[in-house]
Amino acid sequence: MVRTYVLLVWTWTRAAAQYPLSFTLMTLGGMVLGGLDVAVIWVIFTNTTTLGGFGLSEVMFLYGAACLSFATADLLFGNVDRISQHIRAGTFDTMLIRPVSPFVQMATDRFVPYRAGRVVQGAVILAIALSHLDVPGDRVWMIPVMVLSGIVIFTAVWVLGSAVQFLLTDAPDLTNSLTSGGATLTQYPLSVYSADLVRGVTFVLPLAFVNWQPGLYVLGREDPSGLPYWLRFLSPAAAAAMALVAALAWRTGIRHYRSTGS
Amino acid sequence: MGRCSTFALYLRLVWYGFRKHAAYRAAAVAGAFTNTVFGVLRAYVLIALWTARPGLGGYDLTDAVTFSFLSQAYIGPMQVFGGGLDIPQRIRSGDIALDLVRPASLQLWNLSEDLGRAACLFLIRSVVPVVAGALLFGILLPDDVVTWAAFLTSFVLGVVVSFGWRYLVAVATCWVIDDRGLSVMSMILTTFFSGLMVPLVIFPGGLGTLARALPWAAMVQVPTDVYLGKTSLVDALAFQVSWAVVLLGAGAAVTAAARRKVVIQGG
């Protein structure tokens, strides 16, 4: 499965490399576009020293971690949200009869390597933020755990949103509100949001485990919403649970898929 | 063609643009939902900022929350993320040659359809986020007819300026063929300098002055200021009208150049 994935990714990458100018422009464009979010945080911090009780370096740390996880998930699996296009065009039928998992085919469909630009950007912001923060050596181990869990959670959100498209073929934008909405939500300290929203993204759709709960551990901060301390170690568990739910939803979607017949 | 029937033609195109987009209701409703989600998220960030800095940029907390939801309401009608015109596609396929020989202006033709599109998306995509914002947070609702009339005028002018800009970007495809790089650049400029991401009133110093003078401000910042009563109405409308004239004028010039280019290529 991994071999097929790598093979298909390589095929699409070579296809994209046929247009080097467009490829370069898109990579740069993606980075500048991501840079806009940083610019917005910068504009906000020209007006204040703290946002929701967090300073610029701390907000950049949370932003960088979320951006790195989101961009990696987007690069590797983000194209599954194109499924409604394939359902409507009837091309999903073709994928079902090929001897490769339809999930691998969807994830690599028109794989766009220039999204790697945003991965780099997230990593750079995270590194710069960390260099401004004094993270004690015995807390550093949480950073890779956090990023990996974040990648799994965002991938699961994408797959969930895409599985919903089996039902709502005409409204792919709904997936967008889940994925991009999740990315936007996690860019800021969750302390800016209302208590209900924070509980919702902790216990229902566990976006708080992408960067917020583990981030509080890395930063050595109290949870402003007063949730229990041990939650900050639960990111891997939340990621595993989300992955399970998403896999079940995807399977259910495929089992109940009916071709448009076109 | 008489002047009267010309007007009827463009009016009919407005209607066609409206109907074309009314056909994609499900997508537009999903868009309205997305805009609402983002309105809520932005509102919380702005609330955090305005709680730390009350009165920042001359806005109070309610103004800032109102700004979040109004700015999301513009995304559909003003196509803040770009696109909305099928010119780039038609340039790549060569169909544009057909459009250029029609006995009607390419620019006015597209403007008419775009106004119809904007009217349709206003109904489906703009009302929901604003109502949701009013119910969830409470937003400012002007209580006099004059402000509403002024806002409506400013809103329509915002759509025209947005069209003027998007038309230029679209016709530029004639020269670059692959329009994706241009669309990304246009999206960056528009989302940042219109005030969609954060109100331009909190941009620092020179950057703020520059942003408020650029055409993109006519799309999100100016109509919202008219709605909130934060600006002199005459200044606001004059700003929008001037940019509309400049952009449409540039569009007409570029169209003429494109026509010559197409002829040189042999259509």
HADDOCK unambig.tbl for C-alpha pairs under 7 A between the chains (distance, minus, plus):
assign (segid A and resid 22 and name CA) (segid B and resid 181 and name CA) 6.76 0.50 0.50
assign (segid A and resid 25 and name CA) (segid B and resid 181 and name CA) 5.73 0.50 0.50
assign (segid A and resid 26 and name CA) (segid B and resid 181 and name CA) 6.16 0.50 0.50
assign (segid A and resid 29 and name CA) (segid B and resid 184 and name CA) 6.07 0.50 0.50
assign (segid A and resid 29 and name CA) (segid B and resid 185 and name CA) 6.85 0.50 0.50
assign (segid A and resid 33 and name CA) (segid B and resid 188 and name CA) 6.07 0.50 0.50
assign (segid A and resid 40 and name CA) (segid B and resid 197 and name CA) 6.91 0.50 0.50
assign (segid A and resid 40 and name CA) (segid B and resid 198 and name CA) 6.76 0.50 0.50
assign (segid A and resid 43 and name CA) (segid B and resid 203 and name CA) 5.94 0.50 0.50
assign (segid A and resid 43 and name CA) (segid B and resid 204 and name CA) 7.00 0.50 0.50
assign (segid A and resid 46 and name CA) (segid B and resid 204 and name CA) 6.74 0.50 0.50
assign (segid A and resid 51 and name CA) (segid B and resid 48 and name CA) 6.23 0.50 0.50
assign (segid A and resid 51 and name CA) (segid B and resid 49 and name CA) 6.29 0.50 0.50
assign (segid A and resid 52 and name CA) (segid B and resid 48 and name CA) 5.87 0.50 0.50
assign (segid A and resid 170 and name CA) (segid B and resid 26 and name CA) 5.90 0.50 0.50
assign (segid A and resid 170 and name CA) (segid B and resid 27 and name CA) 5.99 0.50 0.50
assign (segid A and resid 171 and name CA) (segid B and resid 26 and name CA) 5.75 0.50 0.50
assign (segid A and resid 171 and name CA) (segid B and resid 27 and name CA) 4.72 0.50 0.50
assign (segid A and resid 171 and name CA) (segid B and resid 30 and name CA) 5.66 0.50 0.50
assign (segid A and resid 173 and name CA) (segid B and resid 27 and name CA) 6.71 0.50 0.50
assign (segid A and resid 173 and name CA) (segid B and resid 30 and name CA) 5.53 0.50 0.50
assign (segid A and resid 173 and name CA) (segid B and resid 31 and name CA) 5.93 0.50 0.50
assign (segid A and resid 174 and name CA) (segid B and resid 30 and name CA) 5.44 0.50 0.50
assign (segid A and resid 174 and name CA) (segid B and resid 34 and name CA) 6.59 0.50 0.50
assign (segid A and resid 177 and name CA) (segid B and resid 34 and name CA) 4.73 0.50 0.50
assign (segid A and resid 177 and name CA) (segid B and resid 37 and name CA) 6.78 0.50 0.50
assign (segid A and resid 181 and name CA) (segid B and resid 37 and name CA) 6.93 0.50 0.50
assign (segid A and resid 181 and name CA) (segid B and resid 38 and name CA) 6.48 0.50 0.50
assign (segid A and resid 185 and name CA) (segid B and resid 41 and name CA) 6.44 0.50 0.50
assign (segid A and resid 192 and name CA) (segid B and resid 44 and name CA) 5.97 0.50 0.50
assign (segid A and resid 192 and name CA) (segid B and resid 45 and name CA) 6.00 0.50 0.50
assign (segid A and resid 192 and name CA) (segid B and resid 48 and name CA) 5.57 0.50 0.50
assign (segid A and resid 193 and name CA) (segid B and resid 44 and name CA) 5.48 0.50 0.50
